Amino acid sequence: MSPRFRIFLATVFVALLAICGVNAQLSTKTSSALPTDDTGAAKPSAGAAMADTKFMKEAAEGGMAEVALGQLAAEKASSSEVKKFGQRMVDDHSKANDELKQLASQKNVDLPKDLSAKDKATKAMLEKLSGEQFDQAYMKDMVKDHKKDVSDFRRESKSAQDPDVKKFAAETLPTLEDHLKQAESVATPMTAPASAR
């Protein structure tokens, strides 16, 4: 066997080892990124990517908060406009939450079943307020929340990898944009100085 042929075989062998090593690393990374069940086994997925899964979980959390705070506003608000807005949040977000639950179940995604710590704190703070103070604080929170919602849903409607998640985001977006417009129009007179009212 000529020295040149030996060098060639050694080069091929080293290249094969490198390829096998890269494949082993990739398969380890891929399997560790898969969602797992209680036993640590990878769950079968109907195709929801990690970013889409994160979006669904955050959308579910946000939707639950909108319903809980909307119920509070429908009961506690002193302004009839704020009461109406709160009831609309309950109706629209309950519908969107139900659609999201169906989608998540098709994709084997476990959605949160309770409010986040942040939303619980917001609800507790609002429960202590009444009258105009409640109305102002609730509407300020709604404007801030819906700005974030619109931004998140707009991004997901363009960049989601899963076509069903993309469709859900795109179909829900116009309602959220309408909520934001309404929230801003209800909140604006409340934040104006007393002399301008």
N, C-alpha and C positions, 0 to 999 in steps of 0.2 A: 504494500500500500504506500503510495507516494506521500511525502510530507504535505504537499499541497492538498491532496484529497483528505488527509487527516484533519488539516486546518478547516477545510470546508465542512466536514462532518461535525467537528467540534462547534463551529459557528451555528450550524443548523440545530444542534442539540441545545445550545445556550438559548437560541431564539425560541425553540419549543418550550423550554423551561419557563422563559419569561412570559410567553403567551398563556401557559397553564396557570402561572401565578396570578396574572391579571384576571383571568376568567374566574379563578377561585375567589379573588378579592371582590370582583363584581357580584358573584352569586351570593357571597356573604352579605355585602351591602344591600343588595336587592331584597334578600329574605329578611334582613333585620328591619327594613323599612315597611314591610307588610304589616297590616293590622293583625293582632293576634287575639285569640280568645283566652279563657282562664287557664287552659292547659299549656299555653305558649305556642300552640299550633297556629299556622297562618290561616286566617279566615278567607273563605272564598269571597272575591269581590266582583261586583258586576261592573266594575270599571271606574269607580270614583278615585281620582288622583288625590294625593295628600292635600294639595291646596284647595281642591273642591270640597273635600271632607271638612277641612277647617272652616271654609265658608259656610257650609250647611250647619255646622255646630254653632257658629257665631250668629247666623241668621235665626236659628231656633231660639237661642238665648235672648236676642234682641226682640224677637216677636213675642215671646212670653212676657218680657218686661213691658212692651207696649200695651198688651192686654191688661196686665195687672195694674199699671198706672192709669190706663184709660178707665178701668172700672172705678178707681179711686176718684178720678176727675168727674166721672158721671154722677158720683154720689156727693162729693165734697165741694165742687167748684161753685163760686158765687155767681159767676157770669154764665148766662145761658149759652153763649158762644163756646165757652170752654167746656161746658157740659156736653154740648153737641159734638165737639171735636173729640172729647174723651170717648163718647159712645161710638164714634166712627172708628177710632183706634181699635176698640174691642171687636167691632164687626169685621173690619178689613183684615186685621192681623190674625184673628181667629181663623179666617178663611185661608190666608196664606200659610199659617202654621199647619193646618190640616193637609194642605197640598205638599208642604215640605216633609211632613211625617211620612206620607205615602212614598215620596221620592226616596227618602232616607232608607225606608224599609226595603225598597227594590235594590238599593246599593249596599245593603248590609252595614249602614252607618248608624251607630247608637247616638241619638241626640240627647242633650241634657234634659233632665226632667224638672229641674228647679231653677229659680232665678240665680244669677251669679251674685257674688258677695257685693259687687259694686251696685247692682240693681236693687238688691235688698236694702242697702244703705240709702239709696235714693228714695225708695218707697217709705222707709222709716222716717226720713227727714220730711217728706211731703205729708205724712200722716199727722205730724205735729203742727202743721200750718193750717190756717183757715182763711176764709174770705179772700180779699185781693192778694194777700201774701201767697196763698196757695196757688191762685190762678197764675200769678207772675212766675213763680218758681217752676210750676208744671210746664207752662208754655215755653219758658226759656230752655228747659230740659228737652222738650219736644223738638224745638228748632235745632239744637245741637245734635241730638240723636239722629234726626232725619237727614241732616247734612252728611253725617257719617254713613248712614244707610244708603243714601243715593249714590255716594262715591263708591262704596263697596259693591253694590249691585251693578252699577255701571261697569266697573272693572270686570266683574265676574261674567257679565253678559257678553263681554268681548273676549276674555282670555280663558274662560273655563275649558278644561280639556274634555270633560264629559258633556256630550250634547244635551242630555236631559237637564243637567244642572244649569247649563248655559241658557236653555229655553226657560227654565223656572225664573232665573235672574232677569232675563229680558222681559218676560211677561209681567213680573211683579214691579219692575222699575217705574213704569208710568204712574202706578198707584202711589208709590213712595214719593215721586216728584210732586204729585198733587198734594200729598200730605204736607210736604215741606212748604209749598206755596201757601196752603191754608194755615199752617202753624205760624208762618211769618206774618200773615195778614192779621191773625188773631193776636199775636204777641206784640206787634208794633205799637198799637195805641196804649198798651199797658206799660211799655218802657219809655213812652214819651214823657217829658217833664209835665208836672201838674198844670203849669200855666198854658201849655200848648194843647191840653186836652179840652 
